[in-house]
Every structure is written in structure tokens, then in C-alpha cells.
Amino acid sequence: METIKINAYQFDELSNDSKFNVKCWLDEFPIEYEHELPSGKLVMRYEYFTEQDDELSSETCRINEYLFTKEGKPIHHLKI
């Protein structure tokens, strides 16, 4: 078996361009919530990470233990 060394980064360690790449990836699964209109009707709304500051993205990545390449591409199945 060959051993490979991979540099993995947390969201806060990335450059601004790389953080934007992470946010674009997170936008594939936006935060969905119900919103009540003045008429009383409930509609679904979506909150996108690219429209938010870094704090929400950072917290989401930390809670889910997401790790990334230097370019902001997700690295799956690695533990912190």
C-alpha cells in the first residue's frame, strides 16, 4: 500500500478566492426554510451561502468537519 500526504484545510485557513469556491459548493444545498407572507400563506425560501458573510459558511464547515484543498475543493471522508 502506498502512503500519500494530502494537505487539507479548514474554511478559515483558505484565501478569499478559495472561500468563494467553498461557498459555491455549499450553494448546491442551500438552507431551506418556510416564510409566512402577509396574506398568511407559507412559502419556501432559500438562503444561499454566497449571499452571506463568511461566518455562516465557517460555522457550517466546522460543524460538519468539512475539509478542503488549497483551491477550496471539498475533500471527502477525512476526519479532523
C-alpha positions as CSV (number, residue, x, y, z in Angstrom):
1,M,0.0,0.0,0.0
2,E,1.3,3.4,-0.9
3,T,1.1,6.3,1.5
4,I,0.0,9.7,0.1
5,K,0.3,13.0,2.0
6,I,-2.6,15.4,1.4
7,N,-2.8,19.0,2.7
8,A,-6.3,19.6,3.9
9,Y,-7.5,23.0,5.1
10,Q,-10.4,24.2,7.2
11,F,-12.6,27.0,5.8
12,D,-10.9,29.8,7.9
13,E,-7.5,28.8,6.6
14,L,-8.4,29.5,2.9
15,S,-7.8,32.6,0.8
16,N,-10.8,34.7,-0.2
17,D,-11.0,33.2,-3.7
18,S,-10.9,29.7,-2.2
19,K,-13.6,30.6,0.3
20,F,-15.8,31.7,-2.5
21,N,-15.3,28.3,-4.2
22,V,-16.4,26.6,-1.0
23,K,-19.5,28.8,-0.8
24,C,-20.4,27.9,-4.4
25,W,-20.1,24.2,-3.5
26,L,-22.3,24.8,-0.4
27,D,-24.9,26.6,-2.5
28,E,-25.7,23.2,-4.2
29,F,-27.6,22.5,-1.0
30,P,-29.0,25.9,0.2
31,I,-30.6,26.3,3.6
32,E,-34.4,25.9,3.1
33,Y,-36.9,27.5,5.4
34,E,-40.6,28.4,5.5
35,H,-41.6,32.1,5.3
36,E,-45.1,33.4,6.0
37,L,-46.4,36.1,3.7
38,P,-48.6,38.9,4.9
39,S,-51.5,37.0,3.5
40,G,-50.7,34.1,5.9
41,K,-49.6,31.8,3.1
42,L,-46.4,29.8,3.8
43,V,-43.8,29.7,1.0
44,M,-40.4,28.1,0.9
45,R,-37.4,30.4,0.8
46,Y,-33.7,29.5,0.3
47,E,-30.7,31.0,1.9
48,Y,-27.5,30.8,-0.2
49,F,-24.0,30.8,1.3
50,T,-22.7,33.1,-1.5
51,E,-25.1,35.8,-0.3
52,Q,-23.9,35.6,3.3
53,D,-20.8,36.6,5.2
54,D,-18.0,34.1,6.0
55,E,-19.3,33.4,9.5
56,L,-22.2,31.1,8.4
57,S,-20.0,29.2,5.9
58,S,-17.3,28.8,8.6
59,E,-19.7,27.5,11.2
60,T,-21.3,25.1,8.7
61,C,-18.0,23.7,7.6
62,R,-16.7,23.4,11.2
63,I,-19.9,21.6,12.5
64,N,-19.8,19.2,9.5
65,E,-16.0,18.8,9.7
66,Y,-15.6,19.7,6.0
67,L,-12.0,19.9,4.8
68,F,-10.8,21.5,1.5
69,T,-7.9,21.7,-0.9
70,K,-5.9,24.9,-1.1
71,E,-8.2,25.9,-4.0
72,G,-11.4,25.4,-2.0
73,K,-12.4,22.0,-3.4
74,P,-14.0,19.6,-0.9
75,I,-12.0,16.6,0.4
76,H,-14.5,13.9,1.4
77,H,-14.2,11.3,4.1
78,L,-11.2,12.7,6.1
79,K,-11.5,13.3,9.8
80,I,-10.0,16.2,11.7
